[in-house]
C-alpha cells in the first residue's frame, strides 16, 4: 500500500509539472510610481467576473506601507450595463524587482500577479500567472492599433498561453 501511495504521489507531481513546464519570467524591474494609475484592459483570458466586462479599467495607487490599492471597474454585459467595482489589494513580493505581486481579493488568499511584459515607456503591459489560466493585456489608452495588439498577443503566446482563449474587451470611445 505505501508503494502505491508513493507511486500515486509521483504521478500527481509529474502531471502538475507537465502542466507548467517553466515559470514565467517577470520583467527585471518595475518602477512602482511609474506603474501606478489607470490601465485599460485591452484583452484577457477572463476570470469568472470578467467574462462580460466592457470598459474595463484597472487602477493602482501606491500606499505609504508599500502595498497597492487596486480598483477594478467595468460595465457588465454592455456599455450601459451595471457598473461593477472590485477593490483587491496588491502586495509586492520581496526581491522580485517589484514585478511579482500577490493580489488579495479575499483574506488570506493572495493570487499570483506577474508583470511579464512592460514597455519602456510604461504604455502597455502584460500581467500573467504561472498557472497560465488568466492573463491581461493592458494599456494606458483604451485603444491600441491592430499591429500592436498582434505583437502583444504573440508575446502572450510565447509565454505559453492558448491565445484562442483571449477576449478583447470592448471600450467605448469618449
C-alpha positions in Angstrom: 0.0 0.0 0.0 2.8 2.5 0.8 4.4 1.9 -2.6 1.0 2.5 -4.3 0.7 5.9 -2.4 4.2 6.9 -3.3 3.5 6.0 -7.0 0.3 8.0 -7.0 2.0 11.0 -5.4 4.8 10.8 -8.0 2.3 10.6 -10.8 0.4 13.6 -9.5 3.6 15.6 -9.1 4.7 14.7 -12.6 1.2 15.7 -14.0 1.4 19.0 -12.3 4.9 19.7 -13.6 3.8 18.9 -17.1 1.0 21.5 -16.8 3.6 24.2 -16.0 6.8 23.3 -17.9 8.5 26.6 -16.9 7.9 29.5 -14.7 7.0 32.8 -16.3 9.9 35.2 -16.1 8.9 38.6 -14.7 10.4 41.8 -16.1 13.7 42.8 -14.4 12.3 45.9 -12.6 9.1 47.9 -12.2 9.2 51.5 -11.1 6.1 51.3 -8.9 5.5 55.1 -9.0 5.5 55.0 -12.9 3.3 51.9 -12.9 0.6 53.4 -10.8 -2.5 54.9 -12.4 -5.1 53.7 -14.8 -4.6 50.7 -17.1 -7.3 49.8 -19.7 -7.8 46.1 -20.1 -7.4 45.5 -23.8 -7.8 41.8 -23.8 -7.6 38.9 -21.2 -8.2 35.3 -20.6 -11.0 36.3 -18.2 -11.7 35.3 -14.7 -15.2 34.5 -13.8 -16.1 38.1 -13.1 -14.7 39.4 -16.4 -16.5 37.2 -18.9 -18.9 40.0 -19.8 -16.8 43.1 -19.0 -17.0 46.3 -21.1 -14.9 49.4 -20.5 -12.6 47.5 -18.0 -10.1 49.7 -16.2 -7.6 48.6 -13.5 -6.2 51.4 -11.4 -3.3 51.2 -9.0 -2.4 53.5 -6.1 0.8 53.0 -4.1 0.1 53.2 -0.3 2.5 54.5 2.3 3.1 51.0 3.6 4.2 49.8 0.1 1.0 47.9 -0.7 -1.0 48.7 -3.7 -4.6 49.9 -3.5 -6.4 48.5 -6.6 -9.7 49.5 -8.1 -11.1 47.4 -11.0 -14.2 48.8 -12.6 -16.2 47.7 -15.7 -19.7 47.6 -17.1 -21.3 44.1 -17.1 -22.8 42.8 -20.3 -22.7 46.0 -22.3 -21.7 49.7 -22.4 -24.8 50.6 -20.5 -24.7 47.5 -18.2 -24.5 47.8 -14.4 -21.2 49.2 -13.1 -19.1 46.7 -11.2 -16.2 47.5 -8.9 -13.7 45.4 -7.1 -11.0 46.5 -4.7 -8.3 43.9 -4.3 -5.1 44.9 -2.5 -1.7 44.2 -4.1 1.5 43.3 -2.2 4.9 43.3 -3.8 6.8 40.1 -3.4 10.3 40.9 -1.9 13.4 40.5 -4.2 11.4 40.5 -7.4 12.2 43.9 -8.7 8.6 44.9 -7.9 7.5 42.7 -10.8 5.7 40.0 -8.8 2.8 40.8 -6.6 0.2 38.9 -4.5 -3.2 40.2 -5.3 -5.7 39.7 -2.4 -9.4 39.7 -3.2 -10.3 37.7 0.0 -8.1 37.3 3.1 -5.9 35.4 3.4 -5.6 34.3 -0.2 -3.2 36.2 -2.5 -3.4 35.4 -6.2 -0.1 35.4 -8.2 0.3 38.5 -10.4 3.4 38.6 -12.6 4.3 41.6 -14.7 5.7 39.6 -17.6 6.0 42.4 -20.1 6.2 46.2 -19.8 7.0 48.8 -22.4 10.0 51.0 -21.6 7.6 54.0 -21.6 5.0 52.1 -19.4 2.4 52.4 -22.2 1.4 48.7 -22.2 1.9 45.7 -20.0 1.1 42.0 -19.8 0.2 40.5 -16.4 0.4 36.7 -16.3 0.3 33.8 -13.9 2.4 30.6 -13.8 -0.7 28.5 -13.9 -1.4 30.1 -17.4 -5.1 30.2 -16.5 -5.5 34.0 -16.7 -3.6 36.8 -18.5 -4.2 40.5 -19.1 -3.0 42.8 -21.9 -3.4 46.4 -20.6 -2.5 49.8 -22.0 -2.7 53.4 -20.8 -5.3 54.1 -23.5 -8.5 52.3 -24.3 -7.5 51.5 -27.8 -4.3 50.2 -29.4 -3.7 49.7 -33.1 -4.0 46.2 -34.6 -0.3 45.7 -35.3 0.5 46.5 -31.6 -2.3 44.2 -30.5 -0.9 41.4 -32.6 2.6 41.9 -31.1 1.3 41.7 -27.6 -0.8 38.7 -28.5 2.3 37.0 -29.8 4.1 37.7 -26.5 1.2 36.1 -24.7 1.5 33.0 -26.9 5.3 33.0 -26.3 4.5 32.9 -22.6 2.8 29.6 -23.1 -0.9 30.7 -23.2 -3.6 29.5 -25.6 -4.4 32.8 -27.3 -7.6 31.4 -28.6 -9.0 32.0 -25.1 -8.2 35.7 -25.3 -11.2 38.0 -25.1 -10.9 41.5 -26.4 -12.5 43.9 -24.0 -14.9 46.4 -25.8 -14.2 50.0 -24.9 -16.5 52.9 -25.8 -14.9 55.9 -27.4 -15.1 59.0 -25.2 
